Amino acid sequence: MEEPGGNLYQEALGNGLGAEGLRIGNAPVLDGAEAQLDDFVGDHPDYNEEEEERKYFRRKRLGVIKNVLAASLGGMLTYGVYLGLLQMQLILHYDETYREVKYSNMGLPDIDSKMLMGINVTPIAALLYTPVLIRFFGTKWMLFLAVGIYALFVSTNYWERYYTLVPSAVAIGTAIVPLWASMGNYITRMAQKYYEYMNYKEEHVQEQRRAPRGAYNAYVIAFQAIFYGCFNLSFVCAQMPMLFFLNDYLYGLNHTLFGVHHCGTASKGILTGFNTTVLHSLPRSKNLIIVESVLMGVAFLAMLMVLILCGSAYRPTEEIDLRSIGWGNVFQLPFKHMRDYRLRHLFPFFIYSGFEVLFVCTGFSLCYGVCSIGLENLAFLIIAYGLSAAACSILALSMLRLPRQTTLLAGATVHAILLIALFCWEPWPRNLKEAPMLYLVAALWGLGSALNKTGLSILLGMLYEDKERQDFIFTIYHWWQALAIFVVYLWAGLPMKGKLSIMLLTLLAAVFSYMWMERKVAQHIPHRLPKIPKPRHKVRGYRYLEADNSDETSSEKEDSSDGSDGEAEEDGPNGQQALHQRRNKYAYEHALGEEEGDNQG
């Protein structure tokens, strides 16, 4: 007799389910809810794990390229705004009529001299605080903070007073070395991350061990070439305020150069006899505010690019480990790295790198360029230098096929020839016929500068591949460069022949020292690197008590394995397994205790 509900067995068979909802034939049977859950969380029939993994790492590689472009363009905009504003400010403040009408007896020349002193003198102390700041804030946030300080300098020009301009100039001087050290570290780290995302199937990448020697070189070369190709355009951007605004107010060369009698190698100081009145009419305050507002907007855009588009250089746990070695060690390690003979032999090149970039912007541009073809053509001279440097930075890619010495030696050869030519050249004042030769020299100097700057950064990325050392190495590089810029600031009153002689001797010493270093490296003479202390974590959380610490470097693993080999031999595999179980048990109990404490709190 049938039940009121009908024949359940027949209904179940009609719905495709066996008796008891368990099995039909040899296949397992699922009820409706379980079938839906299996369709939702089970493997998709079209899912290809290898293809999805490939797409994931392709997105990661595109993210790295985005980071490099954002950092490069952010640096270009920041320095373009800074150099352009500083140039416009110094020209306006130089004009005697502008000073008397706008600011009366405020003493703008004295303010400008103290401002330049703050920019050039403050970096002398940068070696003491730069590594600490980079480790404390992190590479990306140090980069963002430094760009923000440059934007602060732009904002102080709305109200030009001693108590606004001089402190902001000191802040700029404080941020110069941290900005460049974090930028060099950031670009190098992006090259290493790109290698990891490109070779994600390699065993040493999956286990986060040190890559084979030279594995990163191709990516370091490419990324540094991209960075300097973008950054050197900052010299072009810096001339936009002068081209579109200030040139409309400048006197011609016959007025400004009336009292100038010697140019080039026969000159002494900076443009002796240059007219103190360079503006035929004063720009309105409203127009100045508009120009400064545009520059402020560009500086703010650079800040946003670094903040939003630039990803972190390290994983969060790596950042923790980098700053957990102790602040005393962070302070000492830059000095200890100077004991490495490879770095010591590069000091003369670091110094010359600072000499040449400031010389082309001051000594050559003013004593050769402005002295001969007038202040109104200064912008075109700097643009020729910037475009040449940006285009020739791509020549650093030749290091992918040629020996690494090629780039630095080629740049040094170009500059040596130009220095000798400048030593013998005395262009006539107020002579526009000298313009083609001046533009050619500026373009060739840009070629040498591009090979010099790009080659040095690539060389440091090749020699020092450990991610724990790169911020120290780039700090040392840019600190020596800042010292050289300070020396150029001091020698402003020297005769041109004296300046050229110092630069030529420094360049020859740099080439000789570099070739000596390469010879030592080729002979496999051991270099001396300080040991990076192991991280000392204050919180004994379970994350750092596990047997497999995913964040320890390969050098730390080697050290720990050397110290634990004897114990492993004595205890045997059972002892190791028991130790691992005790650690996991303690970690679990510790985490459980923290959770109970949080619940009670």
C-alpha positions in Angstrom: 0.0 0.0 0.0 1.4 3.3 -1.1 2.1 6.1 1.3 0.2 9.4 0.9 3.4 11.0 -0.3 3.8 8.6 -3.3 6.5 6.1 -4.2 9.7 7.8 -3.0 11.9 5.2 -4.4 10.5 5.6 -7.9 10.6 9.4 -7.6 14.3 9.2 -6.6 15.1 7.0 -9.6 13.2 9.4 -11.8 15.3 12.3 -10.5 18.5 10.4 -11.1 19.2 9.5 -7.5 19.6 6.0 -6.1 18.0 4.6 -3.0 19.2 6.4 0.1 20.6 9.1 -2.2 24.0 7.3 -2.2 24.9 5.5 -5.4 23.6 4.5 -8.8 25.6 1.7 -10.3 29.3 2.4 -9.6 29.1 6.2 -9.5 28.6 8.2 -6.3 25.4 10.2 -6.1 25.1 13.7 -4.6 22.0 15.4 -3.4 21.1 18.8 -4.9 23.0 21.1 -2.4 26.2 19.0 -2.6 26.1 19.1 -6.4 25.7 22.9 -6.4 28.6 23.2 -3.9 30.8 21.0 -6.0 30.1 23.0 -9.1 30.9 26.2 -7.2 34.2 25.3 -5.5 35.4 22.4 -7.6 37.8 22.6 -10.5 36.4 24.3 -13.5 36.6 22.0 -16.5 38.3 24.7 -18.6 40.7 25.8 -15.9 44.4 25.7 -16.9 46.6 26.2 -13.9 49.7 26.8 -15.9 48.1 29.3 -18.1 46.6 31.2 -15.1 50.0 31.2 -13.5 51.6 32.6 -16.7 49.0 35.4 -16.8 49.5 36.2 -13.1 53.3 36.7 -13.5 52.7 38.6 -16.7 50.6 41.1 -14.8 53.4 41.3 -12.2 55.9 42.1 -14.9 53.7 44.8 -16.3 53.4 46.2 -12.8 57.1 46.4 -12.4 57.4 48.3 -15.7 54.7 50.6 -14.5 56.7 51.2 -11.3 59.9 52.1 -13.3 58.1 54.5 -15.6 56.2 56.2 -12.8 59.4 56.6 -10.8 61.3 57.9 -13.8 58.6 60.4 -14.9 58.1 61.5 -11.3 61.8 62.2 -10.9 61.8 64.0 -14.3 58.9 66.3 -13.3 60.3 66.9 -9.8 63.7 68.0 -11.0 62.3 69.8 -14.0 60.2 72.0 -11.7 63.0 72.5 -9.2 65.7 73.5 -11.8 63.3 75.6 -13.8 62.0 77.5 -10.7 65.5 78.0 -9.3 66.8 79.3 -12.6 63.9 81.8 -13.0 64.3 82.9 -9.4 68.0 83.6 -9.7 67.6 85.6 -12.9 64.8 87.7 -11.5 66.7 88.3 -8.2 69.9 89.2 -10.2 68.1 92.1 -11.9 68.8 95.3 -9.9 65.6 97.0 -10.9 63.5 94.0 -9.9 65.1 93.9 -6.5 64.6 97.6 -5.8 61.0 97.9 -7.1 59.6 94.6 -5.8 61.5 94.0 -2.5 63.3 97.3 -1.7 65.9 96.8 1.0 65.1 93.1 1.8 68.5 91.9 0.7 67.7 89.4 -2.0 71.3 88.8 -3.1 72.2 87.8 0.5 69.1 85.5 0.7 70.1 83.9 -2.6 73.6 83.2 -1.5 72.4 81.6 1.8 69.8 79.6 -0.2 72.5 78.2 -2.5 74.7 77.5 0.5 71.9 75.6 2.1 71.3 73.5 -1.0 75.0 72.7 -1.5 76.4 72.5 2.0 73.7 70.5 3.8 74.3 67.2 1.8 77.8 66.9 3.5 76.1 65.4 6.5 73.8 63.1 4.4 75.9 60.0 5.0 75.0 60.1 8.6 71.2 60.0 8.2 70.3 58.8 4.7 70.5 55.0 5.4 68.6 55.4 8.7 65.8 57.4 6.9 65.6 54.9 4.0 65.3 51.9 6.4 62.9 53.7 8.7 60.4 54.9 6.1 61.1 52.3 3.4 62.4 52.9 -0.1 59.1 54.0 -1.7 58.0 56.2 1.2 61.5 57.9 1.4 61.2 58.6 -2.3 57.7 60.1 -1.8 58.9 62.2 1.2 61.8 63.6 -0.8 59.6 64.5 -3.7 57.3 66.2 -1.2 60.2 68.3 0.1 60.9 69.5 -3.4 57.3 70.5 -3.8 57.6 72.4 -0.5 60.4 74.4 -2.0 58.1 75.4 -4.9 55.4 76.5 -2.5 57.7 78.8 -0.5 58.2 81.0 -3.6 54.7 82.4 -3.3 56.1 84.4 -0.4 59.7 85.2 -0.9 61.3 86.0 2.5 64.3 84.9 4.4 62.3 82.7 6.7 60.7 80.8 3.8 63.4 80.5 1.2 66.4 79.6 3.3 64.7 76.9 5.4 63.2 75.3 2.3 66.6 75.4 0.6 68.1 73.6 3.7 65.3 71.0 3.4 66.2 70.5 -0.3 69.8 70.0 0.6 68.8 67.5 3.3 66.6 65.5 0.8 69.0 65.4 -2.2 71.0 62.4 -1.2 68.1 60.4 0.2 66.1 61.1 -3.0 68.9 59.8 -5.2 69.9 56.9 -3.0 66.3 55.7 -2.8 65.8 56.2 -6.5 68.9 54.2 -7.4 67.9 51.4 -5.0 64.3 51.4 -6.3 65.2 51.0 -9.9 67.7 48.3 -9.1 65.2 46.4 -7.0 62.6 46.6 -9.8 65.1 45.0 -12.1 65.6 42.2 -9.7 61.9 41.7 -9.2 61.3 41.6 -12.9 63.9 38.8 -13.2 62.0 36.9 -10.4 58.7 37.3 -12.2 60.3 36.3 -15.5 61.9 33.2 -14.1 59.3 32.2 -11.6 59.7 28.5 -12.4 63.3 28.4 -11.4 64.0 26.6 -8.1 66.0 29.4 -6.5 63.2 31.9 -7.2 60.5 29.7 -5.7 62.7 29.0 -2.6 63.7 32.7 -2.4 67.4 31.9 -2.5 70.1 34.1 -4.0 70.1 34.1 -7.8 73.2 33.0 -9.8 75.9 35.7 -10.2 75.1 38.1 -13.0 71.5 36.9 -13.5 70.0 40.4 -12.9 72.5 42.2 -15.2 70.4 42.4 -18.3 67.4 43.8 -16.5 69.5 46.3 -14.5 71.0 47.6 -17.7 67.6 48.0 -19.4 65.9 49.7 -16.4 68.7 52.1 -15.7 68.8 53.1 -19.3 65.0 53.7 -19.2 65.3 55.8 -16.0 68.1 58.1 -17.2 66.4 58.4 -20.6 63.4 59.8 -18.9 65.1 61.7 -16.2 67.5 63.7 -18.5 64.4 65.2 -20.1 64.1 67.2 -16.8 66.7 69.6 -18.2 64.4 70.2 -21.1 61.3 70.6 -18.9 63.3 73.1 -16.7 63.6 75.5 -19.6 59.8 75.8 -20.2 59.3 78.8 -17.8 62.1 80.6 -19.5 60.9 79.8 -23.0 57.3 80.7 -22.5 57.5 83.4 -19.9 60.8 84.9 -18.9 62.3 85.4 -22.4 59.6 88.0 -23.2 61.1 90.3 -20.5 64.9 89.9 -21.2 67.1 92.5 -22.9 69.1 91.5 -25.9 72.8 90.4 -25.8 74.1 93.8 -26.8 72.7 95.3 -23.6 73.4 92.5 -21.1 76.9 91.7 -22.5 78.1 95.3 -23.0 80.7 95.2 -20.2 81.9 91.6 -20.9 85.3 91.4 -22.6 86.4 87.8 -22.1 84.6 84.5 -22.6 85.5 80.9 -22.4 89.0 79.9 -21.2 90.1 83.5 -20.7 87.2 84.2 -18.2 87.5 84.3 -14.5 84.6 83.7 -12.1 81.1 83.8 -13.4 80.4 86.3 -16.2 82.6 89.2 -15.0 81.1 92.5 -16.3 77.6 91.1 -16.9 75.0 93.9 -16.8 73.1 94.1 -13.5 70.0 95.0 -15.5 68.7 92.1 -17.6 64.9 92.9 -17.7 63.5 95.6 -20.0 60.2 95.4 -18.1 59.1 93.8 -14.9 56.7 90.8 -14.9 53.5 91.4 -13.2 53.0 89.7 -9.9 49.8 88.0 -11.2 51.8 86.4 -14.1 54.4 85.2 -11.6 51.8 83.6 -9.5 50.3 81.8 -12.5 53.7 80.4 -13.5 54.4 79.3 -9.9 51.0 77.7 -9.6 51.6 75.7 -12.8 55.0 74.5 -11.4 53.3 73.7 -8.1 50.7 71.7 -9.9 53.4 69.7 -11.8 55.2 69.1 -8.5 52.0 67.8 -6.9 51.4 65.6 -9.9 54.9 64.1 -9.4 54.0 63.4 -5.8 50.8 61.6 -6.8 52.6 59.5 -9.4 55.1 58.3 -6.8 52.3 57.7 -4.2 49.8 56.0 -6.4 51.6 54.4 -9.3 54.9 53.3 -7.6 54.6 49.9 -5.8 56.8 48.9 -2.9 60.4 47.8 -3.5 60.3 45.1 -0.9 57.7 42.8 0.6 56.4 43.9 4.0 58.2 41.2 5.8 61.4 42.1 4.0 61.0 45.7 5.1 60.7 44.5 8.7 63.8 42.4 8.4 65.8 45.3 6.8 65.1 47.6 9.7 65.4 44.9 12.4 69.2 44.6 12.2 69.6 47.5 14.7 69.8 51.2 14.0 73.4 51.3 15.2 74.3 48.8 12.5 72.3 50.7 9.9 74.3 53.8 10.9 77.7 52.0 10.7 77.3 49.9 7.6 77.9 52.7 5.0 81.3 53.4 6.5 82.1 49.7 6.7 81.2 49.2 3.0 83.9 51.8 2.1 86.5 49.1 3.0 85.6 47.3 -0.2 88.3 48.1 -2.8 85.8 48.0 -5.6 83.9 50.9 -4.1 87.1 52.8 -3.1 88.4 52.6 -6.7 85.1 54.2 -7.9 85.3 57.2 -5.7 87.1 59.4 -8.3 84.4 58.6 -10.8 81.7 59.5 -8.2 83.5 62.9 -7.7 83.8 63.6 -11.4 80.1 62.7 -11.9 79.3 65.6 -9.6 81.8 67.9 -11.2 80.5 67.5 -14.8 76.8 67.9 -14.3 77.1 71.2 -12.4 79.8 72.5 -14.7 77.7 72.1 -17.8 74.8 74.0 -16.1 77.0 76.8 -14.7 80.5 77.1 -16.0 80.0 76.1 -19.6 76.4 77.5 -20.0 77.3 80.9 -18.6 81.0 81.5 -19.4 80.9 80.0 -22.9 77.2 80.1 -23.9 75.6 83.2 -22.3 78.8 85.1 -22.6 78.8 84.6 -26.4 75.2 84.3 -27.6 73.3 86.0 -24.8 71.0 85.1 -21.9 68.0 84.8 -24.2 69.6 81.7 -25.8 70.5 79.9 -22.5 67.4 77.8 -22.6 68.2 76.4 -26.1 71.7 75.5 -24.9 70.4 73.5 -21.9 67.7 71.9 -24.1 70.4 70.7 -26.5 72.2 69.1 -23.6 69.1 67.5 -22.1 67.8 66.0 -25.4 71.3 64.6 -26.2 71.6 63.1 -22.7 68.1 61.6 -22.8 68.7 60.1 -26.3 72.2 58.8 -25.6 71.2 57.1 -22.4 69.8 54.3 -24.6 73.4 53.6 -25.7 73.9 52.0 -22.3 72.1 49.0 -23.7 75.3 48.3 -25.6 76.5 46.7 -22.3 74.2 43.8 -23.1 76.7 42.8 -25.8 79.9 44.7 -25.1 82.1 44.5 -22.0 80.9 46.7 -19.1 84.0 48.9 -19.3 82.8 50.2 -22.7 80.2 52.7 -21.4 82.3 54.4 -18.8 85.4 54.6 -20.9 83.5 55.9 -23.9 81.9 58.7 -21.8 85.2 59.5 -20.2 86.9 59.8 -23.7 84.2 62.1 -25.0 84.5 64.4 -21.9 88.4 64.3 -22.0 88.4 65.5 -25.6 85.8 68.3 -24.8 87.8 69.5 -21.8 90.9 69.8 -23.8 89.0 71.7 -26.5 87.4 74.0 -24.0 90.8 74.7 -22.5 91.9 76.1 -25.8 88.7 77.8 -26.9 87.9 81.5 -26.3 84.7 82.5 -28.1 84.1 86.1 -28.8 81.5 88.0 -26.7 78.2 89.0 -28.4 78.9 86.7 -31.4 76.0 84.6 -32.6 78.2 82.9 -35.1 79.5 80.8 -32.2 76.0 79.3 -31.7 76.4 76.1 -33.8 79.7 75.2 -32.1 78.2 75.8 -28.7 75.2 73.6 -29.4 77.5 70.8 -30.7 79.6 70.9 -27.6 76.4 70.9 -25.4 75.1 67.8 -27.3 78.5 66.0 -27.0 78.7 66.8 -23.3 75.2 65.3 -23.0 76.5 62.1 -24.7 79.3 61.8 -22.2 77.1 62.6 -19.2 74.5 60.0 -20.3 77.2 57.3 -20.6 78.8 58.3 -17.3 75.6 58.4 -15.1 74.0 55.4 -16.6 77.2 53.4 -16.6 77.9 54.1 -12.9 74.5 53.1 -11.8 74.6 49.9 -13.9 78.0 49.0 -12.6 76.9 49.4 -9.0 73.8 47.2 -9.7 76.1 44.5 -11.1 78.7 44.6 -8.4 76.3 44.7 -5.4 73.4 42.4 -6.1 72.4 41.8 -2.4 69.2 43.6 -1.7 70.4 44.2 1.9 73.3 46.4 0.7 72.0 48.4 -2.2 70.7 51.4 -0.2 74.1 51.7 1.5 75.9 51.6 -1.9 73.8 54.2 -3.6 74.0 56.4 -0.5 77.8 56.3 -0.7 77.7 57.1 -4.5 75.4 60.1 -4.3 77.1 61.4 -1.1 80.4 61.6 -3.0 78.6 63.2 -5.9 77.1 65.8 -3.5 80.5 66.5 -2.1 81.8 67.2 -5.6 78.9 69.6 -6.3 79.8 71.4 -3.1 83.4 71.8 -4.4 82.0 73.2 -7.7 80.0 75.7 -5.6 83.2 76.8 -3.8 85.4 77.2 -6.9 83.0 79.7 -8.6 85.6 82.5 -8.4 88.5 80.5 -10.0 89.7 81.1 -13.5 88.2 78.9 -16.1 91.5 77.2 -16.9 91.8 76.2 -13.2 88.4 74.6 -13.3 89.0 72.7 -16.5 92.4 71.5 -15.2 90.9 70.2 -12.0 88.1 68.4 -13.9 90.6 66.9 -16.4 92.9 65.6 -13.7 90.0 64.1 -11.8 88.7 62.4 -14.9 92.1 60.9 -15.7 92.4 59.7 -12.1 88.9 58.2 -12.3 89.7 56.2 -15.4 93.0 54.9 -14.0 91.4 53.9 -10.7 88.5 52.2 -12.5 90.8 50.2 -14.8 92.8 49.2 -11.8 89.6 48.0 -10.1 88.6 45.9 -13.1 92.1 44.4 -13.2 91.8 43.3 -9.6 88.3 41.9 -10.2 89.6 39.9 -13.2 92.4 38.5 -11.1 89.8 37.4 -8.5 91.4 39.3 -5.7 88.9 38.9 -2.8 87.0 42.0 -1.7 86.0 42.8 1.8 82.3 43.2 2.5 80.9 43.7 6.0 78.5 41.1 7.3 74.9 42.1 7.5 73.6 41.2 11.0 70.6 38.9 11.3 67.3 40.6 12.0 66.5 41.0 15.7 62.7 41.0 16.1 61.3 42.4 19.3 58.0 40.5 19.1 58.5 36.8 19.5 55.5 35.9 17.5 54.8 32.5 16.0 55.6 33.9 12.5 59.3 34.0 13.3 59.5 30.7 15.2 58.7 28.5 12.4 61.4 26.2 11.1 61.1 27.5 7.5 61.5 31.2 7.6 60.5 32.5 4.2 62.1 35.8 4.8 65.6 34.9 5.7 68.2 35.5 3.0 70.4 32.9 1.4 73.4 34.1 3.4 71.4 33.7 6.7 70.3 30.2 5.7 73.9 29.3 5.0 75.1 30.7 8.4 72.3 28.9 10.2 73.0 25.6 8.4 76.7 25.8 9.3 75.9 26.3 12.9 73.3 23.5 13.0 75.0 20.7 11.1 76.7 19.3 14.2 73.5 19.2 16.2 71.7 17.5 13.3 74.3 14.8 13.2 74.0 14.1 16.9 70.3 14.2 17.1 69.5 12.4 13.9 66.2 12.7 11.9 64.1 11.9 15.0 65.6 14.7 17.0 65.0 17.2 14.1 61.4 16.0 13.8 60.9 16.4 17.6 62.4 19.9 17.5 60.2 20.9 14.7 57.1 19.5 16.5 58.0 21.4 19.7 58.4 24.6 17.8 55.1 24.2 16.0 53.4 23.3 19.3 54.9 26.4 21.0 53.9 28.6 18.1 50.3 27.3 18.2 50.1 27.7 22.0 51.5 31.2 21.7 49.1 32.2 19.0 46.2 30.7 21.0 47.3 32.6 24.1 47.3 35.9 22.1 43.9 35.2 20.7 42.5 34.5 24.2 44.1 37.7 25.4 42.5 39.7 22.6 39.1 38.1 23.4 39.5 39.0 27.1 40.6 42.5 26.3 
